[in-house]
Amino acid sequence: MRFIDKYKGNRLMDGVLKGVKPAAVGLIAAAALMIASGVLVRDGRGMSSFFSDPLGTISPLMLSIFGATAVANIRFKVNPILLTVIAGIVGAIFA
């Protein structure tokens, strides 16, 4: 807390943090897209084929696992670790 209190209201620190926040969001979004392209895309086609054949590129099984996991996490507040384990088991069995 002392660090935060010491630099609270400092113009230089506020400017640095205003620049770091969008950069952090961009890095997280890039990582999410890289992971999604490796998981949701069928047969190693790559994301470049997504624009020419979107329905043929995305794996319906992986997309349904993603959707069910998102609903369980957001709507029913299921533990994310449990969701990860269940999604991994379902993916290993059916993929």
C-alpha positions in Angstrom: 0.0 0.0 0.0 2.8 2.4 0.7 4.0 2.2 -3.0 0.5 3.0 -4.2 0.0 5.9 -1.7 3.5 7.3 -2.5 2.8 7.6 -6.3 -1.0 8.3 -6.2 -1.7 11.5 -8.1 1.8 11.6 -9.7 1.4 12.8 -13.3 4.3 10.7 -14.6 3.1 7.5 -12.9 -0.5 8.1 -14.1 0.9 8.6 -17.7 2.9 5.3 -17.5 -0.1 3.4 -16.2 -2.4 4.8 -18.9 0.0 3.4 -21.5 0.6 0.1 -19.8 -3.1 -0.8 -19.4 -3.9 -0.9 -23.2 -0.6 -2.8 -23.8 -1.6 -5.4 -21.2 -5.0 -5.8 -22.8 -3.5 -6.3 -26.2 -1.0 -8.9 -25.0 -3.8 -10.9 -23.3 -6.0 -10.7 -26.4 -3.1 -11.8 -28.6 -2.4 -14.8 -26.3 -6.1 -15.7 -26.2 -6.3 -15.6 -30.1 -3.2 -17.8 -30.4 -4.6 -20.4 -28.0 -8.1 -20.3 -29.6 -6.6 -20.8 -33.1 -4.7 -23.8 -31.9 -7.7 -25.3 -30.1 -10.8 -24.4 -32.1 -9.4 -24.8 -35.6 -9.7 -28.2 -37.3 -6.9 -30.4 -38.5 -4.1 -27.8 -38.3 -5.7 -25.6 -41.1 -4.7 -22.4 -39.4 -6.6 -19.2 -39.0 -5.9 -18.1 -42.5 -8.5 -20.6 -43.8 -11.1 -19.2 -41.4 -12.0 -16.3 -43.7 -12.4 -18.5 -46.8 -14.3 -21.3 -45.1 -15.4 -20.3 -41.5 -17.8 -23.3 -40.9 -15.3 -25.9 -42.2 -12.4 -24.5 -40.2 -13.8 -24.5 -36.7 -14.3 -27.8 -34.9 -17.9 -28.1 -33.7 -16.9 -30.3 -30.8 -14.3 -27.8 -29.5 -16.7 -24.9 -30.1 -19.4 -26.7 -28.1 -17.0 -27.5 -25.2 -16.0 -23.8 -25.2 -19.6 -22.6 -25.2 -20.7 -25.1 -22.4 -17.7 -24.0 -20.3 -18.4 -20.3 -20.8 -22.1 -20.8 -19.8 -21.2 -22.9 -16.8 -18.6 -20.4 -15.6 -20.6 -17.2 -16.2 -24.2 -18.4 -15.5 -23.6 -21.0 -12.8 -20.3 -19.9 -11.3 -18.7 -23.4 -11.6 -15.1 -23.6 -10.4 -12.8 -22.8 -13.3 -10.3 -25.6 -12.3 -13.1 -28.2 -12.4 -14.3 -26.8 -15.8 -10.8 -27.1 -17.2 -10.5 -30.7 -16.0 -13.9 -31.7 -17.4 -13.3 -30.0 -20.7 -9.9 -31.8 -21.0 -11.5 -35.1 -20.3 -14.3 -34.6 -22.8 -11.8 -33.3 -25.4 -9.5 -36.3 -24.9 -12.4 -38.8 -25.2 -14.2 -37.4 -28.2 -11.4 -35.6 -30.1 
